Amino acid sequence: MRAHSEITWGTEGHWSRKHCPSHQLIVPDCGPPTLIMSKNYMSRNDELRQGDSLTSNNGEWKAVFQEDTNFVIYGTKPVWASDTYGLDGIRLCLQDDCNLVMYNQRHQILWSTNSQ
């Protein structure tokens, strides 16, 4: 990923510069309501929480920060995964330097794209 002010999952499954509104849903969980985000881009300093996803404009591609802590990109089937299943990651952040980083509750880095 290159340094952009906003990074968008484009219609061809590539990152591109576009601006689209976010779509948010409140859904009940076994406890209080949980905010689930589904949009097609992340801006610098945005984050995904478990259950959040990015979906391409045409709906053919989806990047999901799953409840099992794995970050997975899907087409008609999984095409890539961060292999972080079972770790204690709670947030996936697009840092100011456009490095995508997964953190645990103690703010320790569990995984990153090592982008520069």
A tleap script that builds the chain and sets N, CA, C and O, in Angstrom:
source leaprc.protein.ff14SB
mol = sequence {
  NMET ARG ALA HIE SER GLU ILE THR TRP GLY
  THR GLU GLY HIE TRP SER ARG LYS HIE CYS
  PRO SER HIE GLN LEU ILE VAL PRO ASP CYS
  GLY PRO PRO THR LEU ILE MET SER LYS ASN
  TYR MET SER ARG ASN ASP GLU LEU ARG GLN
  GLY ASP SER LEU THR SER ASN ASN GLY GLU
  TRP LYS ALA VAL PHE GLN GLU ASP THR ASN
  PHE VAL ILE TYR GLY THR LYS PRO VAL TRP
  ALA SER ASP THR TYR GLY LEU ASP GLY ILE
  ARG LEU CYS LEU GLN ASP ASP CYS ASN LEU
  VAL MET TYR ASN GLN ARG HIE GLN ILE LEU
  TRP SER THR ASN SER CGLN
}
set mol.1.N position { 0.833 -1.173 0.000 }
set mol.1.CA position { 0.000 0.000 0.000 }
set mol.1.C position { 0.878 1.237 0.000 }
set mol.1.O position { 1.897 1.283 0.689 }
set mol.2.N position { 0.489 2.225 -0.761 }
set mol.2.CA position { 1.228 3.470 -0.816 }
set mol.2.C position { 0.588 4.477 0.126 }
set mol.2.O position { -0.556 4.321 0.554 }
set mol.3.N position { 1.351 5.506 0.434 }
set mol.3.CA position { 0.859 6.530 1.350 }
set mol.3.C position { -0.167 7.413 0.653 }
set mol.3.O position { 0.190 8.235 -0.191 }
set mol.4.N position { -1.420 7.250 0.994 }
set mol.4.CA position { -2.520 8.082 0.506 }
set mol.4.C position { -3.257 8.617 1.722 }
set mol.4.O position { -3.185 8.034 2.804 }
set mol.5.N position { -3.949 9.701 1.548 }
set mol.5.CA position { -4.732 10.216 2.665 }
set mol.5.C position { -5.932 9.324 2.926 }
set mol.5.O position { -6.360 9.187 4.073 }
set mol.6.N position { -6.478 8.720 1.893 }
set mol.6.CA position { -7.537 7.748 2.070 }
set mol.6.C position { -7.242 6.574 1.157 }
set mol.6.O position { -6.847 6.768 0.008 }
set mol.7.N position { -7.427 5.379 1.645 }
set mol.7.CA position { -7.172 4.183 0.858 }
set mol.7.C position { -8.502 3.482 0.665 }
set mol.7.O position { -9.222 3.225 1.629 }
set mol.8.N position { -8.825 3.173 -0.573 }
set mol.8.CA position { -10.126 2.630 -0.930 }
set mol.8.C position { -9.973 1.281 -1.604 }
set mol.8.O position { -9.054 1.077 -2.397 }
set mol.9.N position { -10.861 0.371 -1.293 }
set mol.9.CA position { -10.915 -0.909 -1.980 }
set mol.9.C position { -11.720 -0.662 -3.243 }
set mol.9.O position { -12.937 -0.491 -3.171 }
set mol.10.N position { -11.069 -0.640 -4.397 }
set mol.10.CA position { -11.712 -0.278 -5.663 }
set mol.10.C position { -12.494 -1.423 -6.278 }
set mol.10.O position { -12.517 -2.531 -5.743 }
set mol.11.N position { -13.132 -1.149 -7.398 }
set mol.11.CA position { -14.014 -2.130 -8.024 }
set mol.11.C position { -13.264 -3.324 -8.594 }
set mol.11.O position { -13.866 -4.379 -8.792 }
set mol.12.N position { -11.994 -3.196 -8.860 }
set mol.12.CA position { -11.222 -4.307 -9.412 }
set mol.12.C position { -10.453 -5.062 -8.330 }
set mol.12.O position { -9.619 -5.909 -8.649 }
set mol.13.N position { -10.718 -4.772 -7.064 }
set mol.13.CA position { -10.022 -5.456 -5.987 }
set mol.13.C position { -8.667 -4.870 -5.690 }
set mol.13.O position { -7.846 -5.528 -5.052 }
set mol.14.N position { -8.404 -3.657 -6.129 }
set mol.14.CA position { -7.141 -2.985 -5.867 }
set mol.14.C position { -7.406 -1.767 -4.999 }
set mol.14.O position { -8.525 -1.256 -4.961 }
set mol.15.N position { -6.371 -1.300 -4.297 }
set mol.15.CA position { -6.506 -0.073 -3.517 }
set mol.15.C position { -6.440 1.109 -4.470 }
set mol.15.O position { -5.599 1.129 -5.368 }
set mol.16.N position { -7.302 2.082 -4.294 }
set mol.16.CA position { -7.318 3.257 -5.155 }
set mol.16.C position { -7.799 4.462 -4.361 }
set mol.16.O position { -8.316 4.320 -3.254 }
set mol.17.N position { -7.625 5.650 -4.934 }
set mol.17.CA position { -8.083 6.864 -4.264 }
set mol.17.C position { -9.517 7.156 -4.682 }
set mol.17.O position { -9.764 7.504 -5.837 }
set mol.18.N position { -10.443 7.023 -3.782 }
set mol.18.CA position { -11.838 7.375 -4.002 }
set mol.18.C position { -12.415 7.756 -2.656 }
set mol.18.O position { -11.854 7.422 -1.613 }
set mol.19.N position { -13.509 8.439 -2.678 }
set mol.19.CA position { -14.183 8.812 -1.442 }
set mol.19.C position { -15.619 8.300 -1.504 }
set mol.19.O position { -16.367 8.650 -2.417 }
set mol.20.N position { -15.995 7.494 -0.557 }
set mol.20.CA position { -17.354 6.980 -0.484 }
set mol.20.C position { -17.803 7.061 0.965 }
set mol.20.O position { -16.981 6.960 1.876 }
set mol.21.N position { -19.085 7.240 1.185 }
set mol.21.CA position { -19.566 7.324 2.566 }
set mol.21.C position { -19.433 5.985 3.275 }
set mol.21.O position { -19.460 4.931 2.640 }
set mol.22.N position { -19.291 6.031 4.572 }
set mol.22.CA position { -19.260 4.785 5.340 }
set mol.22.C position { -20.693 4.365 5.641 }
set mol.22.O position { -21.604 5.192 5.690 }
set mol.23.N position { -20.868 3.085 5.838 }
set mol.23.CA position { -22.174 2.534 6.177 }
set mol.23.C position { -21.996 1.812 7.498 }
set mol.23.O position { -21.147 0.929 7.616 }
set mol.24.N position { -22.785 2.180 8.489 }
set mol.24.CA position { -22.629 1.587 9.803 }
set mol.24.C position { -23.957 1.001 10.257 }
set mol.24.O position { -25.020 1.563 9.995 }
set mol.25.N position { -23.885 -0.117 10.930 }
set mol.25.CA position { -25.063 -0.778 11.458 }
set mol.25.C position { -24.870 -1.007 12.944 }
set mol.25.O position { -23.757 -1.285 13.390 }
set mol.26.N position { -25.925 -0.894 13.703 }
set mol.26.CA position { -25.900 -1.303 15.097 }
set mol.26.C position { -26.655 -2.627 15.154 }
set mol.26.O position { -27.825 -2.698 14.778 }
set mol.27.N position { -25.984 -3.667 15.622 }
set mol.27.CA position { -26.627 -4.971 15.710 }
set mol.27.C position { -26.506 -5.481 17.139 }
set mol.27.O position { -25.496 -5.245 17.802 }
set mol.28.N position { -27.538 -6.180 17.617 }
set mol.28.CA position { -27.459 -6.686 18.984 }
set mol.28.C position { -26.454 -7.818 19.092 }
set mol.28.O position { -26.323 -8.636 18.182 }
set mol.29.N position { -25.756 -7.856 20.198 }
set mol.29.CA position { -24.849 -8.934 20.525 }
set mol.29.C position { -25.419 -9.520 21.807 }
set mol.29.O position { -26.468 -9.060 22.256 }
set mol.30.N position { -24.801 -10.478 22.399 }
set mol.30.CA position { -25.316 -11.044 23.642 }
set mol.30.C position { -25.287 -10.036 24.781 }
set mol.30.O position { -25.908 -10.255 25.820 }
set mol.31.N position { -24.578 -8.946 24.596 }
set mol.31.CA position { -24.530 -7.876 25.582 }
set mol.31.C position { -25.100 -6.615 24.969 }
set mol.31.O position { -26.094 -6.666 24.245 }
set mol.32.N position { -24.474 -5.475 25.256 }
set mol.32.CA position { -24.938 -4.216 24.678 }
set mol.32.C position { -24.726 -4.201 23.167 }
set mol.32.O position { -23.964 -5.016 22.648 }
set mol.33.N position { -25.397 -3.273 22.442 }
set mol.33.CA position { -25.231 -3.212 20.991 }
set mol.33.C position { -23.773 -3.041 20.590 }
set mol.33.O position { -22.998 -2.390 21.291 }
set mol.34.N position { -23.409 -3.630 19.461 }
set mol.34.CA position { -22.055 -3.577 18.931 }
set mol.34.C position { -22.079 -2.811 17.617 }
set mol.34.O position { -22.945 -3.052 16.776 }
set mol.35.N position { -21.145 -1.897 17.430 }
set mol.35.CA position { -21.042 -1.166 16.181 }
set mol.35.C position { -20.266 -2.013 15.184 }
set mol.35.O position { -19.112 -2.366 15.428 }
set mol.36.N position { -20.893 -2.336 14.073 }
set mol.36.CA position { -20.251 -3.098 13.007 }
set mol.36.C position { -20.078 -2.154 11.824 }
set mol.36.O position { -21.048 -1.570 11.340 }
set mol.37.N position { -18.847 -2.008 11.365 }
set mol.37.CA position { -18.584 -1.104 10.249 }
set mol.37.C position { -18.420 -1.899 8.972 }
set mol.37.O position { -17.778 -2.949 8.951 }
set mol.38.N position { -19.004 -1.388 7.919 }
set mol.38.CA position { -18.783 -1.937 6.592 }
set mol.38.C position { -18.699 -0.763 5.641 }
set mol.38.O position { -19.689 -0.069 5.407 }
set mol.39.N position { -17.522 -0.544 5.095 }
set mol.39.CA position { -17.303 0.530 4.137 }
set mol.39.C position { -16.258 0.046 3.154 }
set mol.39.O position { -15.831 -1.105 3.235 }
set mol.40.N position { -15.831 0.897 2.224 }
set mol.40.CA position { -14.886 0.423 1.221 }
set mol.40.C position { -13.539 1.119 1.300 }
set mol.40.O position { -12.755 1.023 0.355 }
set mol.41.N position { -13.242 1.807 2.372 }
set mol.41.CA position { -11.938 2.464 2.499 }
set mol.41.C position { -11.566 2.654 3.963 }
set mol.41.O position { -12.411 2.595 4.857 }
set mol.42.N position { -10.285 2.882 4.176 }
set mol.42.CA position { -9.789 3.305 5.485 }
set mol.42.C position { -8.957 4.552 5.254 }
set mol.42.O position { -8.123 4.591 4.349 }
set mol.43.N position { -9.179 5.557 6.059 }
set mol.43.CA position { -8.343 6.756 6.033 }
set mol.43.C position { -7.196 6.555 7.012 }
set mol.43.O position { -7.240 5.661 7.857 }
set mol.44.N position { -6.181 7.381 6.894 }
set mol.44.CA position { -5.089 7.313 7.868 }
set mol.44.C position { -5.660 7.458 9.271 }
set mol.44.O position { -6.556 8.264 9.519 }
set mol.45.N position { -5.118 6.658 10.179 }
set mol.45.CA position { -5.503 6.625 11.590 }
set mol.45.C position { -6.885 6.026 11.835 }
set mol.45.O position { -7.376 6.083 12.962 }
set mol.46.N position { -7.534 5.446 10.807 }
set mol.46.CA position { -8.774 4.694 11.008 }
set mol.46.C position { -8.418 3.325 11.565 }
set mol.46.O position { -7.275 2.878 11.473 }
set mol.47.N position { -9.406 2.675 12.138 }
set mol.47.CA position { -9.177 1.320 12.628 }
set mol.47.C position { -10.401 0.459 12.408 }
set mol.47.O position { -11.525 0.951 12.309 }
set mol.48.N position { -10.157 -0.833 12.335 }
set mol.48.CA position { -11.209 -1.835 12.300 }
set mol.48.C position { -11.158 -2.581 13.620 }
set mol.48.O position { -10.082 -2.820 14.167 }
set mol.49.N position { -12.316 -2.945 14.124 }
set mol.49.CA position { -12.437 -3.803 15.305 }
set mol.49.C position { -12.926 -5.164 14.830 }
set mol.49.O position { -13.397 -5.294 13.700 }
set mol.50.N position { -12.820 -6.168 15.676 }
set mol.50.CA position { -13.279 -7.502 15.298 }
set mol.50.C position { -14.718 -7.420 14.795 }
set mol.50.O position { -15.577 -6.811 15.434 }
set mol.51.N position { -14.968 -8.033 13.657 }
set mol.51.CA position { -16.295 -8.015 13.045 }
set mol.51.C position { -16.463 -6.939 11.989 }
set mol.51.O position { -17.412 -6.997 11.208 }
set mol.52.N position { -15.567 -5.954 11.940 }
set mol.52.CA position { -15.632 -4.888 10.936 }
set mol.52.C position { -15.100 -5.393 9.602 }
set mol.52.O position { -14.318 -6.343 9.555 }
set mol.53.N position { -15.529 -4.749 8.516 }
set mol.53.CA position { -15.091 -5.178 7.190 }
set mol.53.C position { -15.019 -4.012 6.218 }
set mol.53.O position { -15.578 -2.941 6.457 }
set mol.54.N position { -14.320 -4.246 5.122 }
set mol.54.CA position { -14.272 -3.340 3.976 }
set mol.54.C position { -14.814 -4.129 2.796 }
set mol.54.O position { -14.438 -5.285 2.600 }
set mol.55.N position { -15.696 -3.519 2.005 }
set mol.55.CA position { -16.296 -4.194 0.860 }
set mol.55.C position { -16.080 -3.361 -0.388 }
set mol.55.O position { -16.276 -2.146 -0.365 }
set mol.56.N position { -15.677 -4.002 -1.485 }
set mol.56.CA position { -15.453 -3.280 -2.742 }
set mol.56.C position { -16.760 -2.669 -3.237 }
set mol.56.O position { -17.844 -3.108 -2.855 }
set mol.57.N position { -16.648 -1.657 -4.088 }
set mol.57.CA position { -17.833 -0.979 -4.626 }
set mol.57.C position { -18.786 -1.944 -5.320 }
set mol.57.O position { -20.003 -1.780 -5.235 }
set mol.58.N position { -18.246 -2.944 -6.003 }
set mol.58.CA position { -19.105 -3.887 -6.729 }
set mol.58.C position { -19.522 -5.083 -5.872 }
set mol.58.O position { -20.245 -5.959 -6.347 }
set mol.59.N position { -19.075 -5.127 -4.616 }
set mol.59.CA position { -19.463 -6.189 -3.702 }
set mol.59.C position { -18.760 -7.515 -3.917 }
set mol.59.O position { -19.067 -8.487 -3.227 }
set mol.60.N position { -17.827 -7.583 -4.855 }
set mol.60.CA position { -17.160 -8.855 -5.154 }
set mol.60.C position { -16.005 -9.177 -4.215 }
set mol.60.O position { -15.608 -10.338 -4.115 }
set mol.61.N position { -15.461 -8.188 -3.532 }
set mol.61.CA position { -14.320 -8.378 -2.638 }
set mol.61.C position { -14.673 -7.868 -1.258 }
set mol.61.O position { -15.352 -6.852 -1.111 }
set mol.62.N position { -14.207 -8.583 -0.248 }
set mol.62.CA position { -14.464 -8.167 1.128 }
set mol.62.C position { -13.225 -8.462 1.966 }
set mol.62.O position { -12.660 -9.553 1.888 }
set mol.63.N position { -12.808 -7.488 2.762 }
set mol.63.CA position { -11.708 -7.662 3.713 }
set mol.63.C position { -12.326 -7.605 5.105 }
set mol.63.O position { -12.948 -6.606 5.467 }
set mol.64.N position { -12.160 -8.670 5.887 }
set mol.64.CA position { -12.853 -8.804 7.170 }
set mol.64.C position { -11.852 -8.999 8.300 }
set mol.64.O position { -10.967 -9.850 8.212 }
set mol.65.N position { -11.993 -8.203 9.370 }
set mol.65.CA position { -11.256 -8.456 10.607 }
set mol.65.C position { -12.175 -9.342 11.439 }
set mol.65.O position { -13.049 -8.855 12.156 }
set mol.66.N position { -11.963 -10.639 11.332 }
set mol.66.CA position { -12.871 -11.627 11.899 }
set mol.66.C position { -12.808 -11.678 13.422 }
set mol.66.O position { -11.849 -11.211 14.038 }
set mol.67.N position { -13.848 -12.255 14.013 }
set mol.67.CA position { -13.932 -12.422 15.467 }
set mol.67.C position { -12.810 -13.309 15.997 }
set mol.67.O position { -12.461 -13.213 17.173 }
set mol.68.N position { -12.236 -14.175 15.153 }
set mol.68.CA position { -11.138 -15.055 15.575 }
set mol.68.C position { -9.776 -14.369 15.442 }
set mol.68.O position { -8.740 -15.014 15.607 }
set mol.69.N position { -9.771 -13.073 15.147 }
set mol.69.CA position { -8.596 -12.207 15.023 }
set mol.69.C position { -7.849 -12.378 13.704 }
set mol.69.O position { -6.793 -11.771 13.525 }
set mol.70.N position { -8.354 -13.173 12.786 }
set mol.70.CA position { -7.728 -13.304 11.479 }
set mol.70.C position { -8.264 -12.200 10.569 }
set mol.70.O position { -9.470 -11.954 10.549 }
set mol.71.N position { -7.384 -11.530 9.815 }
set mol.71.CA position { -7.784 -10.536 8.819 }
set mol.71.C position { -7.743 -11.243 7.475 }
set mol.71.O position { -6.683 -11.697 7.043 }
set mol.72.N position { -8.900 -11.340 6.805 }
set mol.72.CA position { -9.022 -12.178 5.611 }
set mol.72.C position { -9.633 -11.385 4.460 }
set mol.72.O position { -10.573 -10.613 4.654 }
set mol.73.N position { -9.089 -11.585 3.260 }
set mol.73.CA position { -9.660 -11.002 2.046 }
set mol.73.C position { -10.378 -12.116 1.296 }
set mol.73.O position { -9.805 -13.170 1.018 }
set mol.74.N position { -11.649 -11.859 0.973 }
set mol.74.CA position { -12.495 -12.825 0.287 }
set mol.74.C position { -12.885 -12.312 -1.093 }
set mol.74.O position { -13.150 -11.124 -1.275 }
set mol.75.N position { -12.914 -13.223 -2.058 }
set mol.75.CA position { -13.601 -13.034 -3.328 }
set mol.75.C position { -14.800 -13.958 -3.219 }
set mol.75.O position { -15.666 -13.753 -2.370 }
set mol.76.N position { -14.859 -14.969 -4.065 }
set mol.76.CA position { -15.870 -16.013 -3.897 }
set mol.76.C position { -15.434 -17.014 -2.828 }
set mol.76.O position { -16.229 -17.829 -2.360 }
set mol.77.N position { -14.147 -16.936 -2.450 }
set mol.77.CA position { -13.581 -17.763 -1.384 }
set mol.77.C position { -12.426 -16.969 -0.768 }
set mol.77.O position { -12.031 -15.951 -1.336 }
set mol.78.N position { -11.876 -17.391 0.362 }
set mol.78.CA position { -10.731 -16.667 0.937 }
set mol.78.C position { -9.548 -16.688 -0.029 }
set mol.78.O position { -9.185 -17.745 -0.545 }
set mol.79.N position { -8.946 -15.516 -0.274 }
set mol.79.CA position { -7.797 -15.444 -1.182 }
set mol.79.C position { -6.514 -15.042 -0.457 }
set mol.79.O position { -5.422 -15.224 -0.994 }
set mol.80.N position { -6.631 -14.500 0.751 }
set mol.80.CA position { -5.456 -14.106 1.533 }
set mol.80.C position { -5.875 -13.987 2.987 }
set mol.80.O position { -7.010 -13.614 3.284 }
set mol.81.N position { -4.945 -14.308 3.907 }
set mol.81.CA position { -5.212 -14.164 5.341 }
set mol.81.C position { -3.942 -13.738 6.060 }
set mol.81.O position { -2.834 -14.045 5.622 }
set mol.82.N position { -4.114 -13.032 7.161 }
set mol.82.CA position { -2.974 -12.564 7.958 }
set mol.82.C position { -2.383 -13.675 8.818 }
set mol.82.O position { -1.315 -13.494 9.403 }
set mol.83.N position { -3.054 -14.818 8.906 }
set mol.83.CA position { -2.614 -15.946 9.742 }
set mol.83.C position { -2.453 -15.540 11.201 }
set mol.83.O position { -1.500 -15.942 11.868 }
set mol.84.N position { -3.388 -14.745 11.682 }
set mol.84.CA position { -3.369 -14.299 13.079 }
set mol.84.C position { -4.510 -14.932 13.872 }
set mol.84.O position { -4.902 -14.414 14.917 }
set mol.85.N position { -5.043 -16.050 13.379 }
set mol.85.CA position { -6.123 -16.765 14.043 }
set mol.85.C position { -5.754 -17.070 15.493 }
set mol.85.O position { -4.668 -17.578 15.775 }
set mol.86.N position { -6.666 -16.754 16.405 }
set mol.86.CA position { -6.484 -17.108 17.803 }
set mol.86.C position { -5.637 -16.161 18.625 }
set mol.86.O position { -5.541 -16.331 19.841 }
set mol.87.N position { -5.017 -15.168 18.004 }
set mol.87.CA position { -4.260 -14.184 18.784 }
set mol.87.C position { -5.246 -13.245 19.471 }
set mol.87.O position { -6.443 -13.284 19.185 }
set mol.88.N position { -4.760 -12.416 20.358 }
set mol.88.CA position { -5.663 -11.551 21.122 }
set mol.88.C position { -5.776 -10.144 20.531 }
set mol.88.O position { -5.889 -9.166 21.270 }
set mol.89.N position { -5.746 -10.042 19.197 }
set mol.89.CA position { -5.871 -8.745 18.539 }
set mol.89.C position { -7.255 -8.160 18.719 }
set mol.89.O position { -8.260 -8.863 18.609 }
set mol.90.N position { -7.298 -6.859 18.998 }
set mol.90.CA position { -8.595 -6.206 19.171 }
set mol.90.C position { -8.835 -5.088 18.169 }
set mol.90.O position { -9.975 -4.669 17.973 }
set mol.91.N position { -7.759 -4.592 17.521 }
set mol.91.CA position { -7.959 -3.525 16.543 }
set mol.91.C position { -6.902 -3.604 15.460 }
set mol.91.O position { -5.761 -3.998 15.701 }
set mol.92.N position { -7.306 -3.223 14.271 }
set mol.92.CA position { -6.454 -3.196 13.092 }
set mol.92.C position { -6.422 -1.748 12.636 }
set mol.92.O position { -7.447 -1.209 12.219 }
set mol.93.N position { -5.252 -1.105 12.710 }
set mol.93.CA position { -5.134 0.338 12.479 }
set mol.93.C position { -4.346 0.642 11.212 }
set mol.93.O position { -3.310 0.033 10.948 }
set mol.94.N position { -4.856 1.596 10.430 }
set mol.94.CA position { -4.093 2.138 9.314 }
set mol.94.C position { -3.382 3.367 9.859 }
set mol.94.O position { -3.981 4.433 10.006 }
set mol.95.N position { -2.104 3.205 10.154 }
set mol.95.CA position { -1.334 4.278 10.785 }
set mol.95.C position { -1.094 5.427 9.819 }
set mol.95.O position { -1.350 5.311 8.620 }
set mol.96.N position { -0.606 6.522 10.350 }
set mol.96.CA position { -0.332 7.715 9.558 }
set mol.96.C position { 0.647 7.428 8.422 }
set mol.96.O position { 0.587 8.079 7.379 }
set mol.97.N position { 1.558 6.453 8.612 }
set mol.97.CA position { 2.517 6.085 7.563 }
set mol.97.C position { 1.947 5.036 6.596 }
set mol.97.O position { 2.674 4.494 5.764 }
set mol.98.N position { 0.644 4.756 6.710 }
set mol.98.CA position { -0.095 3.785 5.885 }
set mol.98.C position { 0.333 2.344 6.116 }
set mol.98.O position { 0.100 1.487 5.263 }
set mol.99.N position { 0.950 2.067 7.243 }
set mol.99.CA position { 1.240 0.707 7.660 }
set mol.99.C position { -0.016 0.185 8.357 }
set mol.99.O position { -0.532 0.839 9.263 }
set mol.100.N position { -0.513 -0.977 7.950 }
set mol.100.CA position { -1.673 -1.596 8.572 }
set mol.100.C position { -1.163 -2.478 9.706 }
set mol.100.O position { -0.384 -3.402 9.471 }
set mol.101.N position { -1.597 -2.200 10.938 }
set mol.101.CA position { -1.033 -2.842 12.127 }
set mol.101.C position { -2.146 -3.386 13.019 }
set mol.101.O position { -3.149 -2.711 13.254 }
set mol.102.N position { -1.962 -4.620 13.518 }
set mol.102.CA position { -2.891 -5.215 14.468 }
set mol.102.C position { -2.308 -5.105 15.873 }
set mol.102.O position { -1.152 -5.458 16.110 }
set mol.103.N position { -3.128 -4.608 16.800 }
set mol.103.CA position { -2.718 -4.438 18.195 }
set mol.103.C position { -3.585 -5.285 19.113 }
set mol.103.O position { -4.737 -5.587 18.799 }
set mol.104.N position { -3.008 -5.667 20.265 }
set mol.104.CA position { -3.795 -6.325 21.304 }
set mol.104.C position { -4.202 -5.287 22.351 }
set mol.104.O position { -3.926 -4.099 22.187 }
set mol.105.N position { -4.862 -5.736 23.431 }
set mol.105.CA position { -5.338 -4.812 24.469 }
set mol.105.C position { -4.202 -4.094 25.182 }
set mol.105.O position { -4.407 -3.013 25.735 }
set mol.106.N position { -3.015 -4.676 25.179 }
set mol.106.CA position { -1.859 -4.055 25.843 }
set mol.106.C position { -1.098 -3.136 24.882 }
set mol.106.O position { 0.009 -2.688 25.182 }
set mol.107.N position { -1.708 -2.862 23.720 }
set mol.107.CA position { -1.128 -1.982 22.694 }
set mol.107.C position { 0.170 -2.545 22.112 }
set mol.107.O position { 1.023 -1.790 21.645 }
set mol.108.N position { 0.318 -3.874 22.141 }
set mol.108.CA position { 1.474 -4.534 21.538 }
set mol.108.C position { 1.136 -4.899 20.094 }
set mol.108.O position { 0.004 -5.279 19.793 }
set mol.109.N position { 2.111 -4.785 19.213 }
set mol.109.CA position { 1.912 -5.127 17.806 }
set mol.109.C position { 1.941 -6.645 17.644 }
set mol.109.O position { 2.887 -7.308 18.069 }
set mol.110.N position { 0.887 -7.188 17.021 }
set mol.110.CA position { 0.799 -8.620 16.751 }
set mol.110.C position { 1.111 -8.947 15.299 }
set mol.110.O position { 1.594 -10.037 14.991 }
set mol.111.N position { 0.833 -7.997 14.405 }
set mol.111.CA position { 1.007 -8.216 12.972 }
set mol.111.C position { 1.026 -6.861 12.285 }
set mol.111.O position { 0.383 -5.921 12.750 }
set mol.112.N position { 1.759 -6.753 11.180 }
set mol.112.CA position { 1.727 -5.513 10.393 }
set mol.112.C position { 2.104 -5.810 8.949 }
set mol.112.O position { 2.683 -6.853 8.644 }
set mol.113.N position { 1.766 -4.879 8.069 }
set mol.113.CA position { 2.119 -5.016 6.655 }
set mol.113.C position { 3.553 -4.584 6.395 }
set mol.113.O position { 4.095 -4.862 5.325 }
set mol.114.N position { 4.174 -3.914 7.348 }
set mol.114.CA position { 5.537 -3.391 7.198 }
set mol.114.C position { 5.671 -2.484 5.982 }
set mol.114.O position { 6.722 -2.446 5.343 }
set mol.115.N position { 4.604 -1.755 5.665 }
set mol.115.CA position { 4.616 -0.808 4.540 }
set mol.115.C position { 5.470 0.391 4.877 }
set mol.115.O position { 5.597 0.777 6.039 }
set mol.116.N position { 6.060 0.980 3.839 }
set mol.116.CA position { 6.841 2.201 4.046 }
set mol.116.C position { 6.579 3.176 2.943 }
set mol.116.O position { 7.145 4.269 2.938 }
savepdb mol mol.pdb
quit
